């Protein structure tokens, strides 16, 4: 017998069941959506020029970077947004060029100048991602890495600090491996160390990243792995030096008279750090310096391989975008110049690889010119996030889908106020001090070394390149000297 009030009517039961089904369906969609949003593995190497196998170099084996390139799309004409660590990384991680922000050098903190600026890892964190980083992601000195950007961060361990312990453990009263009289910033040094890969500073970063990849993460992640090598000091495990004997190290060509057709602005940049080049030459150590740089590239390549090994053993291989990039190139005497800080190919051309599940094709390449301000808009769009307004970078999604797609954009490279290079598929145009200190123009199809400046004989060709120059250059922001920095709470106050 049915008792009144002891059971729900049939239609009420059906409504309840439908409501429960809707809730269950919504929960499943939420869970699926959270887990299906792609992760990002964001690997950077520091000061690595284009001496890698996948870009056609045979100076030193780079099997792991080459293998990563085979997984997706290799950009053979990729360029740093600035040929110096601080401004390049600021541009990459904000999507805004130096000419827009006024962040022109390593001496500018970005946070006090732009307290509301949201960097790439911070943006992902604000949109439901776990934001984790380790090693050198932003510029590595104090004040460049505000902790509110990260859910987790593993601090960079520098080899120039480890070298002190290295000598102490061996009972040696030394600080440097070379015997040159000057070691600016305690970093102009190089040579082999009797240590294993994972005992180096980058080894500690990679161990942390590998452990992160082994965990079960309930939310998608943005994982930035900042490998410091091959930045100075060029220290690397001895085995890489054994594999690359000094007599097999080829020096770049410093062509006599190469600077004869270079205008004032280029002369000024070329002279930067020439005092170091002359000292290295005086002590007959340039070949050893290049050998050490190549050994550092080999060590960095091994670190990339370790990260990818941990990644392949993780649960995230099928749903993770992998990116590898370098912040700028490096010169060893070309155009009588040492290090970076110029707007020529050697200082700007970098390795850049993207592996995007469902988009990139295995073993694909494109020679379309791109600069790395593209990463902010491209990654946010690929991950289904709203692309912030006001970015300078261009979404390179069309090239990921079709490496041969028509591409109208050049790579744009700023260095210091008023100086910009425009790199197209075949040409490079450079303007110094908004044209007041000269211009350069190179046909890179016939002159890959940029030995012949064509601007005087082909000035009529410069017009299309000039159309890509910044409309104006932002005022340089205050330098570090304008602030007191409190590292205990990551805050700044203006100096009186």
C-alpha positions as CSV (number, residue, x, y, z in Angstrom):
1,X,0.0,0.0,0.0
2,X,1.3,3.4,-0.9
3,X,1.4,5.8,2.1
4,X,0.8,9.5,1.4
5,X,3.9,11.7,1.8
6,X,6.4,8.8,1.9
7,X,7.4,8.9,-1.8
8,X,8.0,11.6,-4.4
9,X,5.7,11.8,-7.4
10,X,7.1,10.3,-10.6
11,X,7.6,13.6,-12.3
12,X,9.5,14.9,-9.3
13,X,11.8,11.9,-9.3
14,X,12.5,12.5,-13.0
15,X,13.3,16.2,-12.4
16,X,15.7,15.2,-9.6
17,X,17.4,12.6,-11.8
18,X,17.7,15.1,-14.6
19,X,19.2,17.7,-12.2
20,X,21.7,15.1,-10.9
21,X,22.6,14.1,-14.5
22,X,23.2,17.8,-15.4
23,X,25.4,18.3,-12.4
24,X,27.3,15.2,-13.1
25,X,27.7,16.1,-16.7
26,X,28.9,19.6,-15.8
27,X,31.4,18.2,-13.3
28,X,32.7,15.8,-15.9
29,X,33.1,18.7,-18.4
30,X,34.9,20.8,-15.8
31,X,37.2,17.9,-15.0
32,X,37.8,17.1,-18.6
33,X,38.4,20.8,-19.5
34,X,40.8,21.3,-16.6
35,X,42.8,18.2,-17.6
36,X,42.6,18.7,-21.4
37,X,43.9,22.3,-21.4
38,X,47.5,21.9,-22.8
39,X,50.4,22.2,-20.5
40,X,53.4,24.3,-21.5
41,X,57.0,23.2,-21.1
42,X,59.1,26.4,-21.7
43,X,62.8,25.6,-22.0
44,X,65.3,28.4,-22.5
45,X,69.1,28.4,-23.0
46,X,71.2,31.4,-22.4
47,X,73.6,33.2,-24.8
48,X,73.3,30.2,-27.3
49,X,73.9,31.3,-30.9
50,X,73.0,29.2,-33.9
51,X,75.9,26.7,-33.5
52,X,73.5,23.7,-33.3
53,X,73.2,20.8,-35.6
54,X,69.6,21.4,-36.7
55,X,70.6,24.9,-37.9
56,X,73.4,23.5,-40.0
57,X,76.4,23.9,-37.7
58,X,78.9,21.1,-37.3
59,X,81.0,22.8,-34.6
60,X,79.7,20.7,-31.8
61,X,77.2,17.8,-31.6
62,X,73.8,18.8,-30.2
63,X,71.8,15.6,-30.5
64,X,69.1,16.4,-28.0
65,X,68.2,19.8,-29.4
66,X,68.3,18.3,-32.9
67,X,66.0,15.5,-31.7
68,X,63.6,18.1,-30.2
69,X,63.6,19.9,-33.5
70,X,62.6,16.7,-35.3
71,X,59.5,16.4,-33.0
72,X,57.9,19.6,-34.3
73,X,58.7,22.9,-36.1
74,X,62.2,24.4,-36.3
75,X,62.3,28.1,-37.0
76,X,65.5,28.6,-39.0
77,X,65.2,32.4,-39.2
78,X,64.3,33.2,-35.6
79,X,65.8,36.2,-33.7
80,X,66.0,37.6,-30.3
81,X,64.0,40.7,-29.6
82,X,67.2,42.3,-28.2
83,X,70.8,41.2,-28.2
84,X,71.2,41.3,-24.4
85,X,69.8,39.1,-21.6
86,X,67.7,41.6,-19.6
87,X,65.9,43.5,-22.4
88,X,65.5,40.3,-24.5
89,X,63.9,38.3,-21.7
90,X,61.8,41.3,-20.7
91,X,60.4,41.5,-24.3
92,X,59.8,37.8,-24.5
93,X,58.0,37.6,-21.2
94,X,55.9,40.7,-21.6
95,X,55.3,40.5,-25.4
96,X,56.4,44.1,-25.6
97,X,59.5,45.4,-27.3
98,X,62.2,47.6,-25.7
99,X,61.1,50.4,-27.9
100,X,57.6,50.2,-26.3
101,X,58.7,49.8,-22.7
102,X,62.0,51.6,-22.4
103,X,63.6,48.5,-20.9
104,X,66.7,48.8,-23.0
105,X,69.4,47.2,-20.8
106,X,70.3,44.9,-18.0
107,X,70.3,47.8,-15.6
108,X,66.5,48.3,-15.6
109,X,64.1,46.5,-13.2
110,X,60.8,46.0,-15.0
111,X,58.6,45.7,-11.9
112,X,59.1,49.2,-10.4
113,X,58.8,50.8,-13.9
114,X,55.6,48.8,-14.7
115,X,54.0,47.6,-11.4
116,X,50.9,46.4,-13.2
117,X,52.6,44.6,-16.0
118,X,51.6,40.9,-16.2
119,X,54.3,38.6,-17.5
120,X,53.7,35.4,-19.3
121,X,54.0,33.0,-16.3
122,X,51.9,35.4,-14.2
123,X,49.2,35.5,-16.9
124,X,49.0,31.7,-17.0
125,X,48.9,31.7,-13.2
126,X,46.0,34.2,-13.2
127,X,44.1,31.9,-15.6
128,X,44.1,28.7,-13.6
129,X,47.5,27.2,-14.4
130,X,50.2,26.1,-12.0
131,X,53.0,28.5,-12.7
132,X,56.4,26.9,-12.0
133,X,59.9,28.0,-12.9
134,X,63.5,27.3,-12.2
135,X,66.9,28.5,-13.1
136,X,67.2,31.6,-15.3
137,X,63.9,32.7,-16.8
138,X,63.9,36.4,-16.2
139,X,67.3,38.1,-16.0
140,X,69.0,36.3,-13.2
141,X,70.2,39.2,-10.9
142,X,68.3,40.3,-7.8
143,X,65.0,42.1,-8.4
144,X,64.0,40.5,-11.7
145,X,62.0,37.6,-10.4
146,X,59.0,38.8,-8.3
147,X,57.6,35.7,-6.4
148,X,53.9,36.6,-7.1
149,X,54.4,35.3,-10.7
150,X,55.0,31.7,-9.5
151,X,53.3,29.0,-7.5
152,X,56.7,27.4,-7.3
153,X,60.2,28.5,-8.1
154,X,63.7,26.9,-7.9
155,X,66.4,29.5,-7.7
156,X,69.3,29.6,-10.1
157,X,72.6,28.1,-8.8
158,X,75.4,29.7,-10.7
159,X,78.6,27.9,-11.7
160,X,80.7,30.9,-10.8
161,X,79.6,30.4,-7.2
162,X,80.2,26.6,-7.4
163,X,83.8,27.2,-8.6
164,X,84.8,28.5,-5.2
165,X,83.8,25.2,-3.6
166,X,85.3,23.3,-6.5
167,X,88.8,24.8,-5.7
168,X,88.4,24.5,-2.0
169,X,87.6,20.8,-2.2
170,X,90.8,20.4,-4.2
171,X,92.9,22.4,-1.7
172,X,93.7,25.1,-4.3
173,X,93.8,28.8,-3.5
174,X,92.3,29.9,-6.8
175,X,89.1,31.6,-8.0
176,X,89.4,31.3,-11.8
177,X,90.4,28.6,-14.3
178,X,92.1,31.0,-16.7
179,X,95.2,33.1,-15.9
180,X,94.1,36.4,-17.5
181,X,94.6,39.6,-15.5
182,X,91.0,40.6,-15.6
183,X,87.7,38.8,-15.0
184,X,84.9,41.3,-15.3
185,X,81.9,40.5,-13.1
186,X,83.8,37.4,-11.9
187,X,82.4,35.7,-15.0
188,X,84.9,36.2,-17.8
189,X,86.4,32.8,-17.4
190,X,86.3,29.3,-19.0
191,X,87.6,25.8,-18.9
192,X,86.9,22.2,-17.9
193,X,85.7,21.0,-14.4
194,X,86.2,17.5,-13.1
195,X,82.5,17.1,-12.3
196,X,79.5,15.3,-13.6
197,X,76.7,17.0,-15.6
198,X,74.2,17.0,-12.7
199,X,76.7,18.5,-10.3
200,X,76.7,21.7,-12.3
201,X,74.2,24.5,-11.6
202,X,72.0,23.6,-14.5
203,X,72.0,20.0,-13.3
204,X,70.3,21.1,-10.1
205,X,67.7,23.0,-12.1
206,X,67.0,20.0,-14.3
207,X,66.7,17.7,-11.3
208,X,64.0,20.0,-9.9
209,X,62.2,20.2,-13.2
210,X,62.3,16.4,-13.6
211,X,60.8,16.0,-10.2
212,X,58.1,18.4,-11.0
213,X,57.2,16.4,-14.1
214,X,57.0,13.2,-12.1
215,X,54.2,14.6,-10.0
216,X,50.5,14.3,-10.5
217,X,49.1,17.8,-11.2
218,X,45.4,18.3,-11.1
219,X,45.6,21.6,-13.0
220,X,47.5,22.3,-16.3
221,X,50.9,23.8,-15.8
222,X,53.2,26.4,-17.3
223,X,56.7,25.0,-16.5
224,X,59.7,27.3,-17.3
225,X,63.1,25.6,-17.2
226,X,65.9,28.2,-17.5
227,X,69.2,26.6,-18.5
228,X,72.0,29.1,-17.8
229,X,74.6,27.6,-20.1
230,X,76.3,28.5,-22.4
231,X,76.4,31.9,-20.6
232,X,79.8,33.0,-19.1
233,X,81.6,31.6,-17.3
234,X,82.1,28.9,-19.9
235,X,82.5,26.0,-17.5
236,X,81.6,22.5,-18.5
237,X,82.4,18.9,-17.4
238,X,85.8,17.8,-18.7
239,X,84.4,15.1,-20.9
240,X,83.1,17.7,-23.4
241,X,86.5,19.2,-23.8
242,X,88.0,15.7,-24.3
243,X,85.4,15.2,-27.2
244,X,86.4,18.5,-28.8
245,X,90.2,18.8,-28.9
246,X,91.6,22.4,-29.2
247,X,93.1,21.8,-32.6
248,X,89.7,20.9,-34.0
249,X,88.2,24.2,-32.9
250,X,87.6,26.6,-35.8
251,X,87.7,30.3,-35.0
252,X,85.1,32.6,-36.6
253,X,86.4,34.9,-39.4
254,X,87.3,38.4,-38.3
255,X,87.7,39.8,-41.8
256,X,90.3,42.6,-42.1
257,X,88.5,45.9,-43.1
258,X,85.1,44.5,-42.3
259,X,84.2,47.7,-40.4
260,X,85.3,50.1,-43.1
261,X,81.7,50.5,-44.4
262,X,80.0,50.5,-41.0
263,X,78.5,53.8,-39.8
264,X,79.1,55.5,-36.4
265,X,76.3,53.6,-34.6
266,X,77.6,50.2,-35.7
267,X,81.2,51.2,-34.8
268,X,80.1,52.1,-31.3
269,X,78.3,48.7,-30.8
270,X,81.2,46.8,-32.3
271,X,83.6,48.4,-29.9
272,X,81.7,47.2,-26.9
273,X,83.8,44.6,-25.0
274,X,86.6,44.9,-27.6
275,X,88.9,45.5,-24.6
276,X,88.1,41.9,-23.6
277,X,88.6,40.6,-27.1
278,X,92.1,42.2,-27.2
279,X,93.0,40.7,-23.8
280,X,91.9,37.3,-24.9
281,X,93.9,37.6,-28.1
282,X,97.0,38.9,-26.2
283,X,96.9,35.9,-23.9
284,X,96.4,33.6,-27.0
285,X,93.2,32.2,-25.4
286,X,90.6,32.8,-28.0
287,X,90.6,29.3,-29.3
288,X,90.3,28.0,-25.7
289,X,87.5,30.4,-25.1
290,X,85.6,29.1,-28.2
291,X,86.3,25.5,-27.2
292,X,84.8,26.2,-23.8
293,X,81.8,27.9,-25.3
294,X,81.2,24.8,-27.5
295,X,81.7,22.5,-24.5
296,X,79.1,24.6,-22.6
297,X,76.7,24.2,-25.6
298,X,77.2,20.4,-25.4
299,X,76.5,20.5,-21.7
300,X,73.4,22.6,-22.2
301,X,72.3,20.1,-24.9
302,X,72.7,17.3,-22.4
303,X,70.5,19.2,-19.9
304,X,67.8,19.6,-22.6
305,X,68.0,15.9,-23.1
306,X,67.6,15.2,-19.4
307,X,64.5,17.4,-19.3
308,X,63.0,15.7,-22.3
309,X,63.7,12.3,-20.9
310,X,61.8,13.2,-17.7
311,X,59.0,14.6,-19.9
312,X,58.8,11.5,-22.0
313,X,58.5,9.4,-18.8
314,X,55.8,11.6,-17.4
315,X,52.0,11.5,-17.9
316,X,52.1,14.8,-19.9
317,X,53.7,13.9,-23.2
318,X,50.5,13.9,-25.2
319,X,49.0,17.2,-24.0
320,X,52.0,19.5,-23.6
321,X,53.3,22.3,-25.8
322,X,57.1,22.2,-25.8
323,X,59.1,25.4,-26.6
324,X,62.9,25.8,-26.8
325,X,64.5,29.2,-27.3
326,X,67.7,31.2,-26.7
327,X,67.7,34.9,-25.6
328,X,70.3,36.0,-28.1
329,X,73.5,35.0,-30.0
330,X,77.2,35.5,-29.3
331,X,80.2,36.6,-31.3
332,X,83.9,35.6,-31.0
333,X,85.7,38.1,-33.1
334,X,83.3,38.6,-36.1
335,X,83.4,42.3,-37.0
336,X,86.1,42.6,-34.4
337,X,83.5,42.2,-31.7
338,X,83.2,40.0,-28.6
339,X,80.0,38.7,-27.0
340,X,76.6,40.2,-27.9
341,X,75.3,43.9,-27.9
342,X,75.1,44.3,-31.7
343,X,72.3,44.2,-34.2
344,X,74.1,41.9,-36.7
345,X,73.1,38.3,-37.4
346,X,75.6,36.7,-35.0
347,X,74.1,38.5,-32.0
348,X,70.4,38.0,-32.9
349,X,70.0,34.6,-34.7
350,X,68.9,31.9,-32.2
351,X,67.6,28.4,-32.0
352,X,63.8,28.3,-31.7
353,X,61.6,25.2,-31.7
354,X,57.9,24.6,-31.0
355,X,56.2,21.2,-30.6
356,X,52.4,21.6,-30.5
357,X,50.3,18.4,-30.3
358,X,47.7,18.5,-33.1
359,X,49.3,21.4,-34.9
360,X,53.0,21.1,-35.8
361,X,54.2,18.4,-38.2
362,X,57.1,16.1,-37.3
363,X,60.4,17.3,-38.7
364,X,59.0,20.5,-40.2
365,X,61.0,23.8,-40.8
366,X,60.2,27.3,-41.8
367,X,62.5,30.1,-42.9
368,X,59.9,32.8,-42.3
369,X,61.4,35.5,-40.0
370,X,60.1,35.6,-36.5
371,X,61.2,37.3,-33.3
372,X,60.5,35.9,-29.9
373,X,58.0,38.5,-28.8
374,X,55.7,36.0,-30.7
375,X,55.7,33.7,-27.7
376,X,53.2,35.6,-25.5
377,X,50.3,35.9,-28.0
378,X,51.0,32.5,-29.5
379,X,51.0,30.5,-26.3
380,X,48.0,32.2,-24.8
381,X,46.0,31.6,-27.9
382,X,47.1,27.9,-28.3
383,X,46.0,27.3,-24.7
384,X,42.6,28.8,-25.2
385,X,43.3,31.9,-23.1
386,X,42.2,35.4,-24.1
387,X,45.1,37.1,-25.8
388,X,45.9,40.3,-23.9
389,X,45.6,43.6,-25.8
390,X,48.5,45.8,-26.5
391,X,51.1,43.2,-27.2
392,X,53.8,43.9,-29.8
393,X,54.3,40.2,-30.6
394,X,52.7,38.5,-33.5
395,X,50.8,35.2,-33.2
396,X,52.7,32.6,-35.3
397,X,49.9,30.1,-35.2
398,X,49.6,30.1,-39.1
399,X,53.2,29.0,-39.4
400,X,52.7,26.2,-36.9
401,X,49.8,24.8,-39.0
402,X,51.6,25.5,-42.3
403,X,55.3,26.3,-42.3
404,X,55.0,27.5,-45.9
405,X,52.2,29.9,-45.2
406,X,52.5,33.4,-46.7
407,X,54.1,35.5,-44.0
408,X,54.3,39.3,-44.2
409,X,56.0,40.0,-40.9
410,X,59.8,40.5,-40.3
411,X,61.8,39.9,-37.2
412,X,62.2,43.2,-35.3
413,X,65.2,43.6,-33.0
414,X,65.8,46.6,-30.7
415,X,68.9,47.5,-28.9
416,X,69.2,50.7,-26.8
417,X,67.0,53.6,-27.6
418,X,66.7,54.5,-31.3
419,X,68.5,51.4,-32.7
420,X,66.5,48.7,-34.6
421,X,67.2,45.9,-37.0
422,X,64.6,44.6,-39.4
423,X,65.2,41.0,-40.6
424,X,63.2,39.7,-43.5
425,X,63.6,36.3,-45.2
426,X,66.6,37.5,-47.3
427,X,67.6,41.0,-46.0
428,X,68.7,42.8,-42.9
429,X,68.2,46.6,-42.5
430,X,69.7,48.4,-39.4
431,X,69.0,51.9,-38.2
432,X,71.1,53.6,-35.6
433,X,69.9,56.5,-33.3
434,X,66.8,56.9,-35.5
435,X,69.0,57.3,-38.5
436,X,71.2,60.0,-37.1
437,X,74.2,57.6,-36.7
438,X,73.8,55.7,-39.9
439,X,72.1,52.7,-41.6
440,X,73.1,49.4,-42.9
441,X,71.6,47.0,-45.5
442,X,72.6,43.5,-46.3
443,X,71.5,40.9,-48.9
444,X,71.9,37.8,-46.8
445,X,71.3,35.5,-49.8
446,X,74.6,36.5,-51.3
447,X,76.3,37.9,-48.2
448,X,75.5,35.7,-45.2
449,X,78.5,37.2,-43.2
450,X,77.2,40.7,-43.7
451,X,80.5,41.9,-45.1
452,X,79.1,44.4,-47.6
453,X,76.9,47.2,-46.5
454,X,74.7,48.1,-49.5
455,X,72.9,51.1,-48.0
456,X,74.8,53.8,-50.1
457,X,74.5,52.0,-53.4
458,X,70.9,50.7,-52.8
459,X,69.3,53.3,-50.6
460,X,66.1,53.0,-52.6
461,X,65.6,49.5,-51.3
462,X,65.4,50.6,-47.6
463,X,61.9,52.1,-47.8
464,X,59.9,48.8,-47.2
465,X,62.1,48.0,-44.2
466,X,61.8,51.4,-42.6
467,X,58.0,51.0,-42.6
468,X,58.5,48.3,-39.9
469,X,60.5,50.6,-37.6
470,X,59.0,51.7,-34.3
471,X,56.9,54.9,-34.7
472,X,58.6,56.2,-31.6
473,X,61.0,55.0,-28.9
474,X,59.9,55.0,-25.3
475,X,61.9,57.0,-22.9
476,X,64.4,54.9,-21.0
477,X,63.0,53.8,-17.7
478,X,65.0,54.7,-14.5
479,X,67.9,52.4,-13.8
480,X,68.5,50.4,-10.6
481,X,70.3,53.3,-9.1
482,X,67.0,55.2,-8.8
483,X,65.6,52.7,-6.3
484,X,66.2,51.0,-3.0
485,X,65.3,47.3,-3.4
486,X,64.2,45.3,-0.4
487,X,64.7,41.6,-1.2
488,X,62.8,40.5,1.9
489,X,59.5,41.5,0.6
490,X,60.4,42.3,-3.1
491,X,59.6,45.9,-2.9
492,X,61.2,49.1,-4.2
493,X,61.3,52.7,-3.0
494,X,62.6,55.7,-4.8
495,X,66.0,57.0,-3.6
496,X,66.0,60.6,-2.5
